[in-house]
Amino acid sequence: MRIAVQESSFDLGAEANAFAAGVAGCGAVVTFTGIVRDVAQGDLDVMEIEHYPGMTEKAISKIAEEAKSRWSLGDVLVIHRYGRLAPGEQIMMVATAARHRKDAFEAAEYLMDYLKSRAPFWKKEFTSDGAEWVESKDEDEDALRRW
């Protein structure tokens, strides 16, 4: 299991290939990459993501350990960036490996849902109108209820 909270970007292909190469005996690898999307008005300049070093990694590790205990996983990778990110930049990556695809897909979805709602990151969007903190959404909380 690898958890990385970093300011720098990452090479999606290299990360996915390295992850897949290290999961002998697994028949499925699922990856998901989150991208900074523009706001509805189309004028997002940048999103700034803040976190508390140490606390954030510990919280993500706990979420990943929970996924490993609920599904038969061979490995888990979570990369999440912080700092100032422009629309189109990679914000995070989740990868899961399992003997069977169902476990890999479900665990990846679980991780994404929990990272979105429970990982200690704070996001602020900067637009031509100013800056606003991103608030949690009801649909994100609804997504957690299925787990």
C-alpha positions as a Markdown table, in Angstrom:
| # | Residue | x | y | z |
|---|---|---|---|---|
| 1 | Met | 0.0 | 0.0 | 0.0 |
| 2 | Arg | 1.3 | 3.4 | -0.9 |
| 3 | Ile | -0.2 | 6.7 | 0.1 |
| 4 | Ala | 1.4 | 9.9 | -1.3 |
| 5 | Val | 0.2 | 13.5 | -0.6 |
| 6 | Gln | 2.3 | 15.7 | -2.7 |
| 7 | Glu | 2.5 | 19.1 | -4.4 |
| 8 | Ser | 4.1 | 17.9 | -7.6 |
| 9 | Ser | 2.3 | 16.3 | -10.5 |
| 10 | Phe | 2.6 | 12.6 | -11.2 |
| 11 | Asp | 2.9 | 10.6 | -14.4 |
| 12 | Leu | -0.3 | 8.6 | -14.6 |
| 13 | Gly | 1.0 | 6.0 | -17.0 |
| 14 | Ala | 4.2 | 5.4 | -15.0 |
| 15 | Glu | 2.3 | 5.1 | -11.8 |
| 16 | Ala | -0.3 | 2.7 | -13.2 |
| 17 | Asn | 2.3 | 0.6 | -14.9 |
| 18 | Ala | 4.5 | 0.4 | -11.7 |
| 19 | Phe | 1.4 | -0.4 | -9.6 |
| 20 | Ala | 0.3 | -3.2 | -12.0 |
| 21 | Ala | 3.8 | -4.7 | -12.2 |
| 22 | Gly | 3.8 | -5.2 | -8.5 |
| 23 | Val | 0.6 | -7.1 | -8.0 |
| 24 | Ala | 1.4 | -10.7 | -8.8 |
| 25 | Gly | -1.6 | -13.0 | -8.6 |
| 26 | Cys | -4.2 | -10.3 | -9.2 |
| 27 | Gly | -6.4 | -10.4 | -12.2 |
| 28 | Ala | -7.8 | -6.9 | -12.1 |
| 29 | Val | -6.3 | -3.4 | -11.7 |
| 30 | Val | -8.6 | -0.4 | -11.5 |
| 31 | Thr | -7.4 | 3.1 | -11.7 |
| 32 | Phe | -9.2 | 6.4 | -11.4 |
| 33 | Thr | -7.7 | 9.9 | -11.9 |
| 34 | Gly | -9.4 | 13.0 | -10.7 |
| 35 | Ile | -8.9 | 16.1 | -12.8 |
| 36 | Val | -9.5 | 19.7 | -11.7 |
| 37 | Arg | -12.7 | 20.7 | -13.5 |
| 38 | Asp | -13.7 | 24.2 | -14.3 |
| 39 | Val | -16.7 | 25.8 | -12.5 |
| 40 | Ala | -20.1 | 26.0 | -14.1 |
| 41 | Gln | -19.4 | 29.6 | -15.2 |
| 42 | Gly | -16.2 | 28.5 | -16.9 |
| 43 | Asp | -13.9 | 31.0 | -15.2 |
| 44 | Leu | -11.9 | 29.0 | -12.7 |
| 45 | Asp | -8.4 | 30.4 | -12.5 |
| 46 | Val | -7.0 | 28.0 | -10.0 |
| 47 | Met | -8.1 | 25.7 | -7.2 |
| 48 | Glu | -6.0 | 25.8 | -4.0 |
| 49 | Ile | -5.9 | 22.6 | -1.9 |
| 50 | Glu | -4.7 | 22.7 | 1.7 |
| 51 | His | -4.0 | 19.9 | 4.2 |
| 52 | Tyr | -2.3 | 19.1 | 7.5 |
| 53 | Pro | 0.8 | 17.1 | 6.8 |
| 54 | Gly | 0.9 | 13.9 | 8.8 |
| 55 | Met | -2.8 | 14.0 | 9.7 |
| 56 | Thr | -3.9 | 13.8 | 6.1 |
| 57 | Glu | -1.7 | 10.8 | 5.3 |
| 58 | Lys | -2.9 | 9.0 | 8.5 |
| 59 | Ala | -6.5 | 9.6 | 7.6 |
| 60 | Ile | -6.0 | 8.3 | 4.0 |
| 61 | Ser | -4.2 | 5.3 | 5.3 |
| 62 | Lys | -7.1 | 4.5 | 7.6 |
| 63 | Ile | -9.5 | 4.7 | 4.6 |
| 64 | Ala | -7.2 | 2.4 | 2.5 |
| 65 | Glu | -6.9 | -0.1 | 5.3 |
| 66 | Glu | -10.6 | -0.2 | 5.7 |
| 67 | Ala | -10.9 | -0.9 | 1.9 |
| 68 | Lys | -8.4 | -3.7 | 2.2 |
| 69 | Ser | -10.3 | -5.3 | 5.0 |
| 70 | Arg | -13.7 | -5.1 | 3.2 |
| 71 | Trp | -12.5 | -6.4 | -0.2 |
| 72 | Ser | -9.9 | -9.0 | -1.2 |
| 73 | Leu | -7.3 | -6.6 | -2.4 |
| 74 | Gly | -3.7 | -7.3 | -3.4 |
| 75 | Asp | -2.7 | -3.7 | -3.2 |
| 76 | Val | -3.9 | 0.0 | -3.0 |
| 77 | Leu | -2.3 | 3.2 | -4.2 |
| 78 | Val | -3.6 | 6.7 | -3.4 |
| 79 | Ile | -1.9 | 9.8 | -4.7 |
| 80 | His | -3.5 | 13.2 | -3.8 |
| 81 | Arg | -2.0 | 16.6 | -4.6 |
| 82 | Tyr | -2.2 | 19.9 | -2.7 |
| 83 | Gly | -1.3 | 23.4 | -3.6 |
| 84 | Arg | -2.5 | 25.5 | -6.5 |
| 85 | Leu | -3.9 | 23.5 | -9.4 |
| 86 | Ala | -5.3 | 24.8 | -12.7 |
| 87 | Pro | -8.3 | 23.3 | -14.6 |
| 88 | Gly | -7.2 | 20.2 | -16.4 |
| 89 | Glu | -4.5 | 19.3 | -13.9 |
| 90 | Gln | -4.5 | 15.9 | -12.2 |
| 91 | Ile | -5.6 | 16.2 | -8.6 |
| 92 | Met | -5.6 | 12.6 | -7.4 |
| 93 | Met | -5.2 | 8.9 | -8.4 |
| 94 | Val | -6.6 | 5.8 | -6.9 |
| 95 | Ala | -5.5 | 2.3 | -7.9 |
| 96 | Thr | -6.7 | -1.0 | -6.6 |
| 97 | Ala | -5.7 | -4.5 | -7.4 |
| 98 | Ala | -7.6 | -7.7 | -6.7 |
| 99 | Arg | -7.9 | -11.3 | -8.0 |
| 100 | His | -11.3 | -10.3 | -9.4 |
| 101 | Arg | -12.6 | -7.1 | -11.0 |
| 102 | Lys | -15.6 | -6.7 | -8.7 |
| 103 | Asp | -13.5 | -6.3 | -5.7 |
| 104 | Ala | -11.1 | -3.9 | -7.5 |
| 105 | Phe | -13.9 | -1.7 | -8.9 |
| 106 | Glu | -15.9 | -1.6 | -5.6 |
| 107 | Ala | -12.9 | -0.8 | -3.5 |
| 108 | Ala | -11.8 | 2.0 | -5.9 |
| 109 | Glu | -15.3 | 3.5 | -5.7 |
| 110 | Tyr | -15.3 | 3.3 | -2.0 |
| 111 | Leu | -11.9 | 5.0 | -1.8 |
| 112 | Met | -13.0 | 7.7 | -4.1 |
| 113 | Asp | -16.2 | 8.4 | -2.2 |
| 114 | Tyr | -14.4 | 8.5 | 1.1 |
| 115 | Leu | -11.5 | 10.6 | -0.2 |
| 116 | Lys | -13.9 | 13.1 | -1.6 |
| 117 | Ser | -15.9 | 13.5 | 1.7 |
| 118 | Arg | -13.7 | 12.4 | 4.6 |
| 119 | Ala | -10.0 | 13.0 | 3.8 |
| 120 | Pro | -8.9 | 16.2 | 5.5 |
| 121 | Phe | -8.4 | 18.5 | 2.5 |
| 122 | Trp | -9.7 | 22.0 | 2.1 |
| 123 | Lys | -10.4 | 23.4 | -1.3 |
| 124 | Lys | -10.8 | 27.0 | -2.4 |
| 125 | Glu | -11.7 | 28.1 | -5.9 |
| 126 | Phe | -10.4 | 31.3 | -7.4 |
| 127 | Thr | -12.5 | 32.9 | -10.2 |
| 128 | Ser | -12.8 | 36.3 | -11.7 |
| 129 | Asp | -15.5 | 37.0 | -9.0 |
| 130 | Gly | -13.1 | 36.2 | -6.1 |
| 131 | Ala | -12.3 | 33.2 | -4.0 |
| 132 | Glu | -14.7 | 30.7 | -2.3 |
| 133 | Trp | -14.2 | 27.6 | -0.2 |
| 134 | Val | -15.7 | 24.5 | -1.8 |
| 135 | Glu | -18.5 | 23.2 | 0.4 |
| 136 | Ser | -19.5 | 19.5 | 0.8 |
| 137 | Lys | -22.4 | 18.4 | -1.4 |
| 138 | Asp | -25.4 | 16.3 | -0.4 |
| 139 | Glu | -24.7 | 13.9 | -3.3 |
| 140 | Asp | -21.3 | 13.2 | -1.8 |
| 141 | Glu | -22.8 | 12.3 | 1.5 |
| 142 | Asp | -25.4 | 10.2 | -0.3 |
| 143 | Ala | -22.6 | 8.3 | -2.0 |
| 144 | Leu | -21.2 | 7.3 | 1.4 |
| 145 | Arg | -24.5 | 5.8 | 2.6 |
| 146 | Arg | -24.2 | 2.9 | 0.2 |
| 147 | Trp | -21.1 | 1.6 | 1.9 |
